[in-house]
Amino acid sequence: MSELRRDPISGRWVILATERSGRPTDFVSAQADLTSGACPFCPGEEAETPPEVYVERESGPANGPGWTIRVVSNKFPALGDDGEFELRTEGLFEFSHGVGAHEVIIESPGHEDRLSDLPLESYATLIRAIRARFLDLGRDSRFRTIQVFKNSGARAGATLSHGHTQLMATPIVPPHLEEKIAGFGRHFEKQQSCLLCDILSEERERQARIIFETDEFVALAPFASRLPYETLLVPKRHQARFEEADDAQVYGLAPALQELLARMANRLEYPPYNLCLHTAPLRGGKSFPCFHWHWELLPRLSKVAGFEWGTGIYINSTSPEVAAADLRRVRLKAGTGGPDKG
């Protein structure tokens, strides 16, 4: 059974998920082939995963082949869906039963399919699945936040190469999100405006770190990028919570995300990366309306080492202005958003 523990010095939370040590890929070399043998995410192997909680399929029975996208509970979850969040103390130490939800979104039936190469409809399907799971899990009063993330490549933490995105619902607000909310709140108290809306306004005027714009989104390299080619994908219209965005914003995300990943794949030759959605908590908090949901793309081109761990200060060898200019120059296949290798 997993457990949530709060560090008494920093206040950060840690999930102890000792059951996950049973995974055959734990502690393997980052260079290992993580999908030798049958892949549990491939069509015909549906019995190797928990039952579907969301699916879109062209034909066939439930929990069988014929699907285009499939969402299942993680077979080795970091948080489980049993019990209540009850904070307990032992002296200076605070902890709770590890209640939550941990799901896997299998993006495509094709084992070798890369998200950056998929057609636009596959992106729309993925976004529909994410939104549906937000709306469903958001009804559970135990959960305060939902984190969507994708680990692509072993260096980015992936343990299966079949394309998938993950989703975790937690009964706490993670420290990284708390920091972001606090930053938005401080700016709102001073300026009575959204910090990210104001950043977009300045960046669009300067253009130095803008990569591209669509009708609904702006892709940019953040001013204080921690990692080479770190990128934000931000809706132009202010919205605190991803799941509350209207259809134009949600489905406008599909071509924007497709273009961003295609540019990154072309320029950096399919780098390992982490893709994360940052959105306001599901409930509570008077300062949440000033938050502005966004996606963060982090190519794993450099290693976080001792100085970063010891200080929390990152050393980035590529300026965001150079990264944005490089990504702006990328040519894409007409009408598909895919990389142009010609």
Secondary structure by P-SEA (a helix, b strand, c coil): cbbbbbcccccbbbbbccccccccccccccccccccccccccccccccccccccccccccccccccccbbbbccccccccccccbbbbbcccccccccbbbbbbbbcccccccccccccaaaaaaaaaaaaaaaaaaaacccccbbbbbbbccccccccccccbbbbbbbccccaaaaaaaaaaaaaaaaccccaaaaaaaaaaaaccccccccccccccccccccccbbbbbbbcccccccccccaaaaaaaaaaaaaaaaaaaaaaccccbbbbbbbccccccccccccccbbbbbccccccccccccccbbbbcccaaaaaaaaaaccccccccccccc
